[in-house]
């Protein structure tokens, strides 16, 4: 690990000011991803700005929304009574992520900003356009078992690793941001980026902006029928091969509306809007679920080692919908 400077501001404005003045500075909170990347030489900030002293840990009910501070710990959010009652899908996703030890350190804001676990990104001896733009993508013709089947480019086929973010995408969350030009709100589905020609950019934050929290609208009907399914190589501490977050508003056996997002398949949380539109007003039947999954997979493309996801992904969608609707 390289030498670096350290500072710990006590106010949001001071933290933003430090980062805005120093192009080599980087925010740090739980450090569960950044420190690992620094040890491996993938990220080399000249200064780390410790934001753990900022007042951004609250989990609050505000009229028809729940606001979660960016520094709330993953473990605290997962076990919070408000979250378990109103947003059970989010609680399930948190508990599916990482290990208990990491959840006790990792923060909500850091979870949004965690970087891909692509092996070519982590190995500095191999080409990676995300780590070193212009060097190439080793995964395209290499070992790509964990990689994307949606939204890829000829520059990058890495996937977004978070479980929490898949649930936030399905729940229509909004990211709360403050920066040198003031505060703004970003729809969660617009927060992360597809690789395109700039795979080194994971999200749409501007330089100097700080995530202060995330806001989620309450929807009692969706909360009654929601489920997060994660398929992985081992039961604990593994990233998703495929994950599916589903929330259904049901009246009897009729689906009034559906929210579906998938993880492990794209450079960002992947919202399945075609499947959602198809299911609206439909009966909860196996045939309708299979048709929805088929629509969701319309633009999927495998790269060799990850071709199994072309079958695993629709099967996981159907199984999650069947479980929620309690049909065999």
N, C-alpha and C positions, 0 to 999 in steps of 0.2 A: 504493500500500500504506500502511496506517495505521502509526503508531508502536506499538511493543509492547516489553514487557520480556522479558528472556531470562535463563534460569537453566539450569545443567547439573548436576543432582545426581549423586552417585557411587554411591548405593545404591538398590535398588528401593523400600525403605520411604520414603526421603526423596522420591523421585519421586512416589510415591502421596500422600504428605503434602502436597506442594506443590499438586498438582492438587485434592486434597480441600478445601483451605482457600480456593482461589481459583476462583470460578465462571467467571471469564473466562480461565482457563488452558487450554492445549491441549498434549498430547504432540506431539513432533516427532522423527522419526528421519531417514530418507533425504530426506524433504521433497518427494518427486517429485510428490505430489498436493497436499499442503497449501499449499506455497509458491505454486503456480499459482493455487489458489483465493483465497489472500490477495492476490495481485497484481490479481486481477479483482474484488476486493471481495465475493466470495461468502461467505468466512469471514473474520471479523475478531477473532481472539483477542487479548486484552489482554496475555497473557503466553504465551510458548512455552517448554515444558519439554523441553530437549534430553536424550533418553534414550540417546544413542549411547555413553555411557560405561558403561552397565550390562552386567554379564556375561551376556548373553543371545544369544550368537552360535554356540553349539555345535550340532553335528549328531551325534547319538550313537545307537548301537545299545544298547538296554536290554531284555534278555531277548527277548520277542516283539514289541517295538515299536521304532520309530525316533522319537526326539524331536528336533525342530528348534526352536532358539531363535528368539524373535520378532525378534531383530536380525540373524539370518543374512541375507546378501544374496541376492537372487533368482538372480544369476549363480552364486554359490558353491553354492547348493542344486542348481541345474540340472546342474552338472558334478561334484557330489560322488559318489564311487564307491559309497557305501552307497545313495544315492538311485537311481542308474542301475541298480544290481543288483536292489534289492528293490522299488523304486517307480518303474519306468520311465514310468508314466503321468504321474506328477508332474513328472518331468524334462521330458517332452515338452510339458506344459502351460506350464511356465516358459519354455521356449525359444520358444513361440509368442507370448508376451506382450511388448508394448512393443518397445523397441529395445535393442541391446547396452548403450548408454550408460545408459539408464534402469535396466536390470537390474543394472548395477554400483552403483547408488545405492539402489534400492528394497529394502525389507526385507520379510520374511515377515509380520510384524505389520501393517505399513503396507499391504501388499497386501490383507489382510483388510478393512481399514478404508477403502480408497479409495472415493470417492464416484462417483455416476453421472456419465456424460459427456453426459447429456441437455442439448441446447442451450438449453432454457428454464431449466434450473438454472444454467447458466453466464452467461446474459445477464440482468443485474440490471434491465434495462428491461422485461423480460417477466414475466408472472405465473408463479409456480411455488410450489406448496404445500410442496414439499420445502425450498426456500430460505426462503420466507416463508409459513408456514401461514395458510390462509384467503384467499390471494391468487388461487387458481385454478390450473388445470393447462392451460397453453397447448398442450401436446402432444395433448390429447384431440381437439381439432378442428383442430389445426395440422399441421405437418410431422412425422410420426411414423414415418418409415422405419426408424429404429434401435430402435423401442420394443417393449414387452412384448406377448406374446400369451397369457401365463398369469398368474394370480394378481393381476390388476390391480384397481384400485378407481376410483371416480369422482373420486378425489383425485389419483391419480398412475398413470402407465403407464411410468415410467422403468425401465431395466434395470440390473442389477449388471454392472460392466465387467470383473471379474477373470477371467483364464484359470486361474491357480493354484487359485482357490476352487472351480472346477468339478471339477477333479481331486480336491481334498480332500473334496468332498461324495461323490464316487463311492467314495472309499477309506475311508469311515467314520472320518474323522479326529475328534479331540477337541481343543478349544481349552483351553489352560491359562491361568488368569486369577488374578491376585492383586489384592486391594483392601483398603480400610479394615477390612472384616469378615473378612479372611483369604483363603485360596485356594479356588478351586472349578474344576470342569471343566464344559465345555459341549459337548454333541454338536455337531459342525460343522453338521449339517442344522438345528439349532435356533439357531445363532448369528445368522444374518441374518434379517430380518423382511420380510414382505410389507407393502405400503403401507397397506392398510386406511384408517383415518381419521387415522393419524399418519405420513404419508410422510416427515416430517422425521427419523424415527428409522430408522437403517439396520440396527441390530443390537440385541442384548439385553445389552450391557455396562451395568453400573451406574456411576453417577458416581464417579470416582476409581479405577476398576478399570484395571489394566494387563495387556495380553496378554503373558505370559512365554514362550509357545511353543505348539507344536502337536504332538500325539502321533498316530502312525499305526500300526495293527496290521499285522504282516507276514502275507502270504498268498502263498506261493510259486506256487500254482496260478493265482491271478489275475494275478500278475506276468508269467506266461508268455504271456498273451493280453490285452494291454491296448493301447489306442490313443486318442490325442487328435486329433480332427479340428476344424479351425477354418476356417470360411468367412468371408472378409472381402473388402473392396473392392479391396485391393492386398496384395501379398505381405508387405510389411514395415510395421510400426508402424501398425497399424489395429486397431480393436476389432472383436470378432466380430459379424457379422450373426447367425450361429448357430454354436455349437460343441457338440461331443458328446464326452464322456469315457466310454469303455467298458472294462470288465474282465470277462473270462469265465473261469470255471472249467470246463474241458472235459475229458471222458473220451471219446476218439475223436471222433465227430461229435456226441456228446450233451452238451448244456449242463447242468452240475451246478448252477451258480448264475451270476447276472449282476449286475453293478453298472453302472448307466447314469445319467449326469447331463448336463444341457444348460445352455449359457450363451447369453447374448444374447436370451433369451426371457422373462425374469421379473425381478422386483425382487431376487431372491436366486438362488443356484445352485439349479437345478430338478432334483430327483431323480425319475427315471421309475420309480416302484415298480410300477405296473401292468404295464409292459412287462417288468420284471425277473421278476415273479411268473409272467407268462405263459411266459417262456422257460425257466423251471426245468424240467428233465427233457425238454425238447423237442430234436429234431434240429436241427442247424444247416442250415436250408434257406431259400431266398429267400422262400417263402410264409410261414414262421414269422416271419421278420424283418419282413416287410411287415405281418403281423398285430400284431406287437409295436409297430411304429411307429404303427399306426392307434390302438391303445389309448393310447399315449403322448399322442396329439394330441386325445383325446376332449374336453377342456375348453378347447381353444385358441380364441382370438377375435382377429380382426384389427381394426385401426382405420383402414383406408384405405391409406395409403402403405406400411404394413408387412404388407399381406395376402400378399405373396409368401412370407413366413416360414411360412405355413400349408402351403405346398408344400415349401419349402426344408428345413424342420426334419425332417419324416419322411424325406425323401430322404437327408439327411445321416445320420440314424440307421441306415437300411438300408445305406447305402454303408459306414459304419464297421463294422457287424456283418459284412458280406460280406468286407471286407478282413481282419478278424481271423480269420474262419472259412475264408478262402482259397477262397471259392466265387465263381463268375462270375454 
